């Protein structure tokens, strides 16, 4: 089995901080996360965005993984010119645990 982690992060803020390019920014956010197999989502009210991506690593230190994941998320959101909203949710799962939660 491949070693690594699945990372989910959400950010929330005032929809007034989103501009008319919000959908384009989400597309750019997803492109910035392509090296990590990223998928992104944003709320229709334009007050929330998030990403799910992978980090291939042999590290078993969850603090290190969370820090790396937050850096990746932050850098991608800056590259996409998304509003710098508060991170409100982070979840990290090993690939093995992520696969186990998907099984019926």
Backbone as XML, in Angstrom:
<?xml version="1.0"?>
<chain id="A" units="angstrom">
  <residue number="1" name="UNK">
    <atom name="N" x="0.837" y="-1.188" z="0.000"/>
    <atom name="CA" x="0.000" y="0.000" z="0.000"/>
    <atom name="C" x="0.880" y="1.249" z="0.000"/>
  </residue>
  <residue number="2" name="UNK">
    <atom name="N" x="0.418" y="2.237" z="-0.712"/>
    <atom name="CA" x="1.124" y="3.523" z="-0.790"/>
    <atom name="C" x="1.023" y="4.256" z="0.547"/>
  </residue>
  <residue number="3" name="UNK">
    <atom name="N" x="2.102" y="4.922" z="0.926"/>
    <atom name="CA" x="2.125" y="5.658" z="2.179"/>
    <atom name="C" x="1.803" y="7.124" z="1.937"/>
  </residue>
  <residue number="4" name="UNK">
    <atom name="N" x="1.018" y="7.684" z="2.822"/>
    <atom name="CA" x="0.689" y="9.094" z="2.716"/>
    <atom name="C" x="-0.592" y="9.409" z="3.449"/>
  </residue>
  <residue number="5" name="UNK">
    <atom name="N" x="-1.055" y="10.619" z="3.219"/>
    <atom name="CA" x="-2.196" y="11.159" z="3.954"/>
    <atom name="C" x="-3.176" y="11.855" z="3.010"/>
  </residue>
  <residue number="6" name="UNK">
    <atom name="N" x="-4.448" y="11.788" z="3.369"/>
    <atom name="CA" x="-5.486" y="12.577" z="2.720"/>
    <atom name="C" x="-5.789" y="13.745" z="3.661"/>
  </residue>
  <residue number="7" name="UNK">
    <atom name="N" x="-5.845" y="14.944" z="3.087"/>
    <atom name="CA" x="-6.017" y="16.155" z="3.883"/>
    <atom name="C" x="-7.252" y="16.907" z="3.387"/>
  </residue>
  <residue number="8" name="UNK">
    <atom name="N" x="-8.125" y="17.264" z="4.319"/>
    <atom name="CA" x="-9.316" y="18.074" z="4.020"/>
    <atom name="C" x="-9.239" y="19.350" z="4.851"/>
  </residue>
  <residue number="9" name="UNK">
    <atom name="N" x="-9.387" y="20.486" z="4.187"/>
    <atom name="CA" x="-9.343" y="21.768" z="4.882"/>
    <atom name="C" x="-10.442" y="22.672" z="4.327"/>
  </residue>
  <residue number="10" name="UNK">
    <atom name="N" x="-11.138" y="23.378" z="5.209"/>
    <atom name="CA" x="-12.165" y="24.347" z="4.824"/>
    <atom name="C" x="-11.844" y="25.702" z="5.426"/>
  </residue>
  <residue number="11" name="UNK">
    <atom name="N" x="-12.149" y="26.751" z="4.676"/>
    <atom name="CA" x="-12.010" y="28.131" z="5.147"/>
    <atom name="C" x="-13.344" y="28.841" z="4.971"/>
  </residue>
  <residue number="12" name="UNK">
    <atom name="N" x="-13.678" y="29.706" z="5.922"/>
    <atom name="CA" x="-14.961" y="30.410" z="5.918"/>
    <atom name="C" x="-14.716" y="31.891" z="6.179"/>
  </residue>
  <residue number="13" name="UNK">
    <atom name="N" x="-15.537" y="32.725" z="5.510"/>
    <atom name="CA" x="-15.438" y="34.157" z="5.723"/>
    <atom name="C" x="-16.677" y="34.876" z="5.228"/>
  </residue>
  <residue number="14" name="UNK">
    <atom name="N" x="-16.617" y="36.182" z="5.259"/>
    <atom name="CA" x="-17.718" y="37.032" z="4.829"/>
    <atom name="C" x="-17.849" y="36.957" z="3.309"/>
  </residue>
  <residue number="15" name="UNK">
    <atom name="N" x="-19.015" y="36.555" z="2.805"/>
    <atom name="CA" x="-19.210" y="36.486" z="1.355"/>
    <atom name="C" x="-18.917" y="37.804" z="0.639"/>
  </residue>
  <residue number="16" name="UNK">
    <atom name="N" x="-19.005" y="38.915" z="1.356"/>
    <atom name="CA" x="-18.688" y="40.208" z="0.744"/>
    <atom name="C" x="-17.216" y="40.274" z="0.339"/>
  </residue>
  <residue number="17" name="UNK">
    <atom name="N" x="-16.382" y="39.411" z="0.942"/>
    <atom name="CA" x="-14.968" y="39.359" z="0.596"/>
    <atom name="C" x="-14.677" y="38.635" z="-0.700"/>
  </residue>
  <residue number="18" name="UNK">
    <atom name="N" x="-15.672" y="37.915" z="-1.209"/>
    <atom name="CA" x="-15.527" y="37.229" z="-2.499"/>
    <atom name="C" x="-15.929" y="38.197" z="-3.600"/>
  </residue>
  <residue number="19" name="UNK">
    <atom name="N" x="-15.203" y="38.141" z="-4.692"/>
    <atom name="CA" x="-15.550" y="39.053" z="-5.785"/>
    <atom name="C" x="-16.219" y="38.294" z="-6.932"/>
  </residue>
  <residue number="20" name="UNK">
    <atom name="N" x="-16.481" y="38.978" z="-8.029"/>
    <atom name="CA" x="-17.177" y="38.363" z="-9.156"/>
    <atom name="C" x="-16.321" y="37.317" z="-9.881"/>
  </residue>
  <residue number="21" name="UNK">
    <atom name="N" x="-15.069" y="37.174" z="-9.510"/>
    <atom name="CA" x="-14.193" y="36.166" z="-10.103"/>
    <atom name="C" x="-14.102" y="34.906" z="-9.244"/>
  </residue>
  <residue number="22" name="UNK">
    <atom name="N" x="-14.968" y="34.764" z="-8.277"/>
    <atom name="CA" x="-14.901" y="33.662" z="-7.319"/>
    <atom name="C" x="-14.808" y="32.294" z="-8.005"/>
  </residue>
  <residue number="23" name="UNK">
    <atom name="N" x="-15.647" y="32.048" z="-8.993"/>
    <atom name="CA" x="-15.627" y="30.758" z="-9.694"/>
    <atom name="C" x="-14.296" y="30.543" z="-10.413"/>
  </residue>
  <residue number="24" name="UNK">
    <atom name="N" x="-13.774" y="31.591" z="-11.031"/>
    <atom name="CA" x="-12.461" y="31.493" z="-11.682"/>
    <atom name="C" x="-11.367" y="31.235" z="-10.650"/>
  </residue>
  <residue number="25" name="UNK">
    <atom name="N" x="-11.489" y="31.851" z="-9.495"/>
    <atom name="CA" x="-10.506" y="31.646" z="-8.436"/>
    <atom name="C" x="-10.540" y="30.202" z="-7.930"/>
  </residue>
  <residue number="26" name="UNK">
    <atom name="N" x="-11.732" y="29.629" z="-7.834"/>
    <atom name="CA" x="-11.830" y="28.226" z="-7.430"/>
    <atom name="C" x="-11.165" y="27.322" z="-8.453"/>
  </residue>
  <residue number="27" name="UNK">
    <atom name="N" x="-11.346" y="27.618" z="-9.732"/>
    <atom name="CA" x="-10.679" y="26.847" z="-10.788"/>
    <atom name="C" x="-9.158" y="26.958" z="-10.658"/>
  </residue>
  <residue number="28" name="UNK">
    <atom name="N" x="-8.671" y="28.155" z="-10.390"/>
    <atom name="CA" x="-7.227" y="28.358" z="-10.218"/>
    <atom name="C" x="-6.726" y="27.636" z="-8.960"/>
  </residue>
  <residue number="29" name="UNK">
    <atom name="N" x="-7.540" y="27.607" z="-7.921"/>
    <atom name="CA" x="-7.210" y="26.901" z="-6.687"/>
    <atom name="C" x="-7.026" y="25.405" z="-6.974"/>
  </residue>
  <residue number="30" name="UNK">
    <atom name="N" x="-7.947" y="24.859" z="-7.741"/>
    <atom name="CA" x="-7.861" y="23.438" z="-8.096"/>
    <atom name="C" x="-6.619" y="23.158" z="-8.943"/>
  </residue>
  <residue number="31" name="UNK">
    <atom name="N" x="-6.312" y="24.042" z="-9.878"/>
    <atom name="CA" x="-5.095" y="23.861" z="-10.696"/>
    <atom name="C" x="-3.841" y="23.901" z="-9.826"/>
  </residue>
  <residue number="32" name="UNK">
    <atom name="N" x="-3.834" y="24.783" z="-8.832"/>
    <atom name="CA" x="-2.679" y="24.890" z="-7.941"/>
    <atom name="C" x="-2.501" y="23.621" z="-7.107"/>
  </residue>
  <residue number="33" name="UNK">
    <atom name="N" x="-3.589" y="22.896" z="-6.882"/>
    <atom name="CA" x="-3.520" y="21.674" z="-6.087"/>
    <atom name="C" x="-3.389" y="20.411" z="-6.932"/>
  </residue>
  <residue number="34" name="UNK">
    <atom name="N" x="-3.331" y="20.549" z="-8.256"/>
    <atom name="CA" x="-3.198" y="19.383" z="-9.127"/>
    <atom name="C" x="-2.033" y="18.473" z="-8.758"/>
  </residue>
  <residue number="35" name="UNK">
    <atom name="N" x="-0.858" y="19.014" z="-8.389"/>
    <atom name="CA" x="0.243" y="18.108" z="-8.029"/>
    <atom name="C" x="-0.075" y="17.199" z="-6.839"/>
  </residue>
  <residue number="36" name="UNK">
    <atom name="N" x="-1.115" y="17.532" z="-6.102"/>
    <atom name="CA" x="-1.498" y="16.768" z="-4.924"/>
    <atom name="C" x="-2.826" y="16.028" z="-5.134"/>
  </residue>
  <residue number="37" name="UNK">
    <atom name="N" x="-3.262" y="15.922" z="-6.380"/>
    <atom name="CA" x="-4.521" y="15.254" z="-6.672"/>
    <atom name="C" x="-5.701" y="15.967" z="-6.037"/>
  </residue>
  <residue number="38" name="UNK">
    <atom name="N" x="-5.631" y="17.287" z="-5.995"/>
    <atom name="CA" x="-6.609" y="18.083" z="-5.272"/>
    <atom name="C" x="-7.963" y="18.208" z="-5.936"/>
  </residue>
  <residue number="39" name="UNK">
    <atom name="N" x="-8.971" y="18.302" z="-5.099"/>
    <atom name="CA" x="-10.336" y="18.623" z="-5.516"/>
    <atom name="C" x="-10.801" y="19.750" z="-4.602"/>
  </residue>
  <residue number="40" name="UNK">
    <atom name="N" x="-11.521" y="20.713" z="-5.151"/>
    <atom name="CA" x="-11.964" y="21.862" z="-4.361"/>
    <atom name="C" x="-13.466" y="22.044" z="-4.469"/>
  </residue>
  <residue number="41" name="UNK">
    <atom name="N" x="-13.993" y="22.791" z="-3.525"/>
    <atom name="CA" x="-15.418" y="23.129" z="-3.531"/>
    <atom name="C" x="-15.582" y="24.501" z="-2.901"/>
  </residue>
  <residue number="42" name="UNK">
    <atom name="N" x="-16.637" y="25.178" z="-3.318"/>
    <atom name="CA" x="-16.986" y="26.472" z="-2.744"/>
    <atom name="C" x="-18.488" y="26.547" z="-2.581"/>
  </residue>
  <residue number="43" name="UNK">
    <atom name="N" x="-18.943" y="27.294" z="-1.605"/>
    <atom name="CA" x="-20.381" y="27.411" z="-1.382"/>
    <atom name="C" x="-21.003" y="28.354" z="-2.398"/>
  </residue>
  <residue number="44" name="UNK">
    <atom name="N" x="-22.267" y="28.135" z="-2.695"/>
    <atom name="CA" x="-22.981" y="29.002" z="-3.629"/>
    <atom name="C" x="-23.110" y="30.412" z="-3.068"/>
  </residue>
  <residue number="45" name="UNK">
    <atom name="N" x="-23.128" y="30.535" z="-1.765"/>
    <atom name="CA" x="-23.237" y="31.847" z="-1.141"/>
    <atom name="C" x="-21.887" y="32.575" z="-1.144"/>
  </residue>
  <residue number="46" name="UNK">
    <atom name="N" x="-20.843" y="31.888" z="-1.593"/>
    <atom name="CA" x="-19.490" y="32.448" z="-1.722"/>
    <atom name="C" x="-18.880" y="32.841" z="-0.384"/>
  </residue>
  <residue number="47" name="UNK">
    <atom name="N" x="-19.210" y="32.074" z="0.656"/>
    <atom name="CA" x="-18.658" y="32.357" z="1.968"/>
    <atom name="C" x="-17.809" y="31.224" z="2.522"/>
  </residue>
  <residue number="48" name="UNK">
    <atom name="N" x="-17.505" y="30.236" z="1.658"/>
    <atom name="CA" x="-16.747" y="29.074" z="2.111"/>
    <atom name="C" x="-16.050" y="28.443" z="0.918"/>
  </residue>
  <residue number="49" name="UNK">
    <atom name="N" x="-14.818" y="28.003" z="1.135"/>
    <atom name="CA" x="-14.140" y="27.169" z="0.150"/>
    <atom name="C" x="-13.302" y="26.132" z="0.873"/>
  </residue>
  <residue number="50" name="UNK">
    <atom name="N" x="-13.063" y="25.050" z="0.186"/>
    <atom name="CA" x="-12.292" y="23.987" z="0.808"/>
    <atom name="C" x="-11.601" y="23.142" z="-0.234"/>
  </residue>
  <residue number="51" name="UNK">
    <atom name="N" x="-10.748" y="22.264" z="0.260"/>
    <atom name="CA" x="-9.994" y="21.388" z="-0.630"/>
    <atom name="C" x="-9.735" y="20.052" z="0.046"/>
  </residue>
  <residue number="52" name="UNK">
    <atom name="N" x="-9.632" y="19.041" z="-0.777"/>
    <atom name="CA" x="-9.219" y="17.699" z="-0.364"/>
    <atom name="C" x="-8.067" y="17.332" z="-1.285"/>
  </residue>
  <residue number="53" name="UNK">
    <atom name="N" x="-6.950" y="16.944" z="-0.684"/>
    <atom name="CA" x="-5.785" y="16.600" z="-1.487"/>
    <atom name="C" x="-4.944" y="15.562" z="-0.770"/>
  </residue>
  <residue number="54" name="UNK">
    <atom name="N" x="-3.960" y="15.044" z="-1.467"/>
    <atom name="CA" x="-3.122" y="13.968" z="-0.951"/>
    <atom name="C" x="-1.700" y="14.452" z="-0.749"/>
  </residue>
  <residue number="55" name="UNK">
    <atom name="N" x="-1.044" y="13.843" z="0.227"/>
    <atom name="CA" x="0.353" y="14.138" z="0.487"/>
    <atom name="C" x="1.072" y="12.795" z="0.642"/>
  </residue>
  <residue number="56" name="UNK">
    <atom name="N" x="1.843" y="12.420" z="-0.383"/>
    <atom name="CA" x="2.619" y="11.187" z="-0.345"/>
    <atom name="C" x="3.850" y="11.416" z="0.519"/>
  </residue>
  <residue number="57" name="UNK">
    <atom name="N" x="3.960" y="10.649" z="1.585"/>
    <atom name="CA" x="5.083" y="10.791" z="2.512"/>
    <atom name="C" x="5.177" y="9.549" z="3.382"/>
  </residue>
  <residue number="58" name="UNK">
    <atom name="N" x="6.358" y="9.296" z="3.879"/>
    <atom name="CA" x="6.530" y="8.204" z="4.826"/>
    <atom name="C" x="6.395" y="8.694" z="6.262"/>
  </residue>
  <residue number="59" name="UNK">
    <atom name="N" x="6.218" y="9.988" z="6.456"/>
    <atom name="CA" x="6.089" y="10.552" z="7.798"/>
    <atom name="C" x="4.852" y="9.995" z="8.492"/>
  </residue>
  <residue number="60" name="UNK">
    <atom name="N" x="5.007" y="9.701" z="9.770"/>
    <atom name="CA" x="3.874" y="9.252" z="10.579"/>
    <atom name="C" x="3.528" y="10.289" z="11.647"/>
  </residue>
  <residue number="61" name="UNK">
    <atom name="N" x="4.125" y="11.461" z="11.546"/>
    <atom name="CA" x="3.914" y="12.522" z="12.522"/>
    <atom name="C" x="2.733" y="13.387" z="12.083"/>
  </residue>
  <residue number="62" name="UNK">
    <atom name="N" x="1.579" y="13.273" z="12.755"/>
    <atom name="CA" x="0.402" y="14.029" z="12.310"/>
    <atom name="C" x="0.568" y="15.543" z="12.410"/>
  </residue>
  <residue number="63" name="UNK">
    <atom name="N" x="1.340" y="16.022" z="13.358"/>
    <atom name="CA" x="1.554" y="17.470" z="13.474"/>
    <atom name="C" x="2.311" y="17.974" z="12.246"/>
  </residue>
  <residue number="64" name="UNK">
    <atom name="N" x="3.339" y="17.251" z="11.854"/>
    <atom name="CA" x="4.103" y="17.610" z="10.654"/>
    <atom name="C" x="3.213" y="17.595" z="9.417"/>
  </residue>
  <residue number="65" name="UNK">
    <atom name="N" x="2.369" y="16.593" z="9.306"/>
    <atom name="CA" x="1.483" y="16.478" z="8.140"/>
    <atom name="C" x="0.474" y="17.625" z="8.118"/>
  </residue>
  <residue number="66" name="UNK">
    <atom name="N" x="-0.100" y="17.938" z="9.262"/>
    <atom name="CA" x="-1.063" y="19.041" z="9.329"/>
    <atom name="C" x="-0.399" y="20.357" z="8.943"/>
  </residue>
  <residue number="67" name="UNK">
    <atom name="N" x="0.801" y="20.602" z="9.450"/>
    <atom name="CA" x="1.521" y="21.832" z="9.094"/>
    <atom name="C" x="1.804" y="21.887" z="7.591"/>
  </residue>
  <residue number="68" name="UNK">
    <atom name="N" x="2.260" y="20.783" z="7.023"/>
    <atom name="CA" x="2.523" y="20.757" z="5.578"/>
    <atom name="C" x="1.234" y="20.974" z="4.795"/>
  </residue>
  <residue number="69" name="UNK">
    <atom name="N" x="0.159" y="20.329" z="5.236"/>
    <atom name="CA" x="-1.126" y="20.488" z="4.556"/>
    <atom name="C" x="-1.632" y="21.919" z="4.595"/>
  </residue>
  <residue number="70" name="UNK">
    <atom name="N" x="-1.497" y="22.568" z="5.742"/>
    <atom name="CA" x="-1.915" y="23.964" z="5.850"/>
    <atom name="C" x="-1.070" y="24.868" z="4.955"/>
  </residue>
  <residue number="71" name="UNK">
    <atom name="N" x="0.220" y="24.599" z="4.859"/>
    <atom name="CA" x="1.078" y="25.384" z="3.956"/>
    <atom name="C" x="0.658" y="25.195" z="2.502"/>
  </residue>
  <residue number="72" name="UNK">
    <atom name="N" x="0.395" y="23.969" z="2.113"/>
    <atom name="CA" x="-0.033" y="23.686" z="0.735"/>
    <atom name="C" x="-1.346" y="24.410" z="0.442"/>
  </residue>
  <residue number="73" name="UNK">
    <atom name="N" x="-2.309" y="24.283" z="1.348"/>
    <atom name="CA" x="-3.617" y="24.933" z="1.189"/>
    <atom name="C" x="-3.453" y="26.445" z="1.091"/>
  </residue>
  <residue number="74" name="UNK">
    <atom name="N" x="-2.693" y="27.011" z="2.012"/>
    <atom name="CA" x="-2.479" y="28.455" z="2.061"/>
    <atom name="C" x="-1.808" y="28.951" z="0.777"/>
  </residue>
  <residue number="75" name="UNK">
    <atom name="N" x="-0.733" y="28.285" z="0.352"/>
    <atom name="CA" x="-0.031" y="28.699" z="-0.863"/>
    <atom name="C" x="-0.935" y="28.626" z="-2.095"/>
  </residue>
  <residue number="76" name="UNK">
    <atom name="N" x="-1.734" y="27.560" z="-2.185"/>
    <atom name="CA" x="-2.636" y="27.411" z="-3.327"/>
    <atom name="C" x="-3.724" y="28.482" z="-3.311"/>
  </residue>
  <residue number="77" name="UNK">
    <atom name="N" x="-4.235" y="28.818" z="-2.134"/>
    <atom name="CA" x="-5.283" y="29.847" z="-2.073"/>
    <atom name="C" x="-4.713" y="31.226" z="-2.416"/>
  </residue>
  <residue number="78" name="UNK">
    <atom name="N" x="-3.481" y="31.497" z="-2.031"/>
    <atom name="CA" x="-2.836" y="32.764" z="-2.414"/>
    <atom name="C" x="-2.617" y="32.803" z="-3.923"/>
  </residue>
  <residue number="79" name="UNK">
    <atom name="N" x="-2.119" y="31.705" z="-4.479"/>
    <atom name="CA" x="-1.897" y="31.640" z="-5.928"/>
    <atom name="C" x="-3.196" y="31.879" z="-6.691"/>
  </residue>
  <residue number="80" name="UNK">
    <atom name="N" x="-4.308" y="31.388" z="-6.145"/>
    <atom name="CA" x="-5.618" y="31.546" z="-6.787"/>
    <atom name="C" x="-6.269" y="32.883" z="-6.472"/>
  </residue>
  <residue number="81" name="UNK">
    <atom name="N" x="-5.657" y="33.681" z="-5.601"/>
    <atom name="CA" x="-6.168" y="34.984" z="-5.200"/>
    <atom name="C" x="-7.520" y="34.887" z="-4.488"/>
  </residue>
  <residue number="82" name="UNK">
    <atom name="N" x="-7.704" y="33.793" z="-3.729"/>
    <atom name="CA" x="-8.918" y="33.644" z="-2.933"/>
    <atom name="C" x="-8.822" y="34.516" z="-1.684"/>
  </residue>
  <residue number="83" name="UNK">
    <atom name="N" x="-9.961" y="34.876" z="-1.105"/>
    <atom name="CA" x="-9.919" y="35.676" z="0.128"/>
    <atom name="C" x="-9.182" y="34.915" z="1.236"/>
  </residue>
  <residue number="84" name="UNK">
    <atom name="N" x="-8.426" y="35.608" z="2.063"/>
    <atom name="CA" x="-7.657" y="34.972" z="3.138"/>
    <atom name="C" x="-8.528" y="34.697" z="4.369"/>
  </residue>
  <residue number="85" name="UNK">
    <atom name="N" x="-9.457" y="33.771" z="4.214"/>
    <atom name="CA" x="-10.412" y="33.501" z="5.277"/>
    <atom name="C" x="-9.857" y="32.557" z="6.332"/>
  </residue>
  <residue number="86" name="UNK">
    <atom name="N" x="-10.547" y="32.509" z="7.447"/>
    <atom name="CA" x="-10.190" y="31.677" z="8.598"/>
    <atom name="C" x="-10.376" y="30.195" z="8.258"/>
  </residue>
  <residue number="87" name="UNK">
    <atom name="N" x="-9.359" y="29.393" z="8.522"/>
    <atom name="CA" x="-9.495" y="27.942" z="8.408"/>
    <atom name="C" x="-10.348" y="27.487" z="9.589"/>
  </residue>
  <residue number="88" name="UNK">
    <atom name="N" x="-11.420" y="26.744" z="9.283"/>
    <atom name="CA" x="-12.346" y="26.322" z="10.332"/>
    <atom name="C" x="-12.403" y="24.804" z="10.512"/>
  </residue>
  <residue number="89" name="UNK">
    <atom name="N" x="-11.825" y="24.075" z="9.564"/>
    <atom name="CA" x="-11.856" y="22.618" z="9.670"/>
    <atom name="C" x="-10.637" y="22.029" z="8.982"/>
  </residue>
  <residue number="90" name="UNK">
    <atom name="N" x="-9.993" y="21.095" z="9.672"/>
    <atom name="CA" x="-8.876" y="20.338" z="9.104"/>
    <atom name="C" x="-9.074" y="18.882" z="9.495"/>
  </residue>
  <residue number="91" name="UNK">
    <atom name="N" x="-8.874" y="18.008" z="8.544"/>
    <atom name="CA" x="-8.914" y="16.583" z="8.832"/>
    <atom name="C" x="-7.784" y="15.919" z="8.070"/>
  </residue>
  <residue number="92" name="UNK">
    <atom name="N" x="-7.038" y="15.083" z="8.756"/>
    <atom name="CA" x="-5.993" y="14.312" z="8.090"/>
    <atom name="C" x="-6.224" y="12.848" z="8.398"/>
  </residue>
  <residue number="93" name="UNK">
    <atom name="N" x="-6.117" y="12.032" z="7.369"/>
    <atom name="CA" x="-6.262" y="10.590" z="7.504"/>
    <atom name="C" x="-5.157" y="9.918" z="6.707"/>
  </residue>
  <residue number="94" name="UNK">
    <atom name="N" x="-4.597" y="8.851" z="7.263"/>
    <atom name="CA" x="-3.670" y="8.070" z="6.449"/>
    <atom name="C" x="-4.458" y="7.511" z="5.275"/>
  </residue>
  <residue number="95" name="UNK">
    <atom name="N" x="-3.758" y="7.186" z="4.196"/>
    <atom name="CA" x="-4.450" y="6.599" z="3.050"/>
    <atom name="C" x="-5.221" y="5.350" z="3.482"/>
  </residue>
  <residue number="96" name="UNK">
    <atom name="N" x="-4.593" y="4.548" z="4.329"/>
    <atom name="CA" x="-5.242" y="3.318" z="4.787"/>
    <atom name="C" x="-6.536" y="3.621" z="5.536"/>
  </residue>
  <residue number="97" name="UNK">
    <atom name="N" x="-6.493" y="4.585" z="6.442"/>
    <atom name="CA" x="-7.687" y="4.940" z="7.208"/>
    <atom name="C" x="-8.748" y="5.580" z="6.306"/>
  </residue>
  <residue number="98" name="UNK">
    <atom name="N" x="-8.325" y="6.397" z="5.365"/>
    <atom name="CA" x="-9.264" y="7.022" z="4.436"/>
    <atom name="C" x="-9.997" y="5.958" z="3.625"/>
  </residue>
  <residue number="99" name="UNK">
    <atom name="N" x="-9.268" y="4.972" z="3.141"/>
    <atom name="CA" x="-9.903" y="3.891" z="2.382"/>
    <atom name="C" x="-10.848" y="3.085" z="3.260"/>
  </residue>
  <residue number="100" name="UNK">
    <atom name="N" x="-10.484" y="2.861" z="4.520"/>
    <atom name="CA" x="-11.327" y="2.088" z="5.429"/>
    <atom name="C" x="-12.646" y="2.801" z="5.716"/>
  </residue>
  <residue number="101" name="UNK">
    <atom name="N" x="-12.627" y="4.137" z="5.756"/>
    <atom name="CA" x="-13.869" y="4.872" z="6.026"/>
    <atom name="C" x="-14.801" y="4.889" z="4.829"/>
  </residue>
  <residue number="102" name="UNK">
    <atom name="N" x="-14.278" y="4.604" z="3.640"/>
    <atom name="CA" x="-15.104" y="4.589" z="2.435"/>
    <atom name="C" x="-15.777" y="3.249" z="2.203"/>
  </residue>
  <residue number="103" name="UNK">
    <atom name="N" x="-15.291" y="2.188" z="2.863"/>
    <atom name="CA" x="-15.859" y="0.858" z="2.673"/>
    <atom name="C" x="-17.190" y="0.751" z="3.389"/>
  </residue>
  <residue number="104" name="UNK">
    <atom name="N" x="-18.174" y="0.045" z="2.765"/>
    <atom name="CA" x="-19.490" y="-0.106" z="3.396"/>
    <atom name="C" x="-19.454" y="-1.011" z="4.604"/>
  </residue>
</chain>
